Amino acid sequence: MKRVALDLGVHPEALRGWIRQAEADAGERDDRPTTAEREELAALRKESAQLKRANDIPRTASAFFAAQLDPTRPG
């Protein structure tokens, strides 16, 4: 593997990682997610972050308007 990595001009650990990922994608390994699963996970995390930000808007607005309607209300 070191020789092939040297021939390709990459670090041996990078080549090892690429091989492991290719094996996972081919269904030969189950100890790491496939590329498709990684992409789906990244998309779900992005969507989750967007939803959290979207949920913060009404929550913040609600607290703001509650404070405006009742100035004696704490915080």
Order of alpha helices (4+ residues) and beta strands (2+ residues): alpha-alpha-alpha
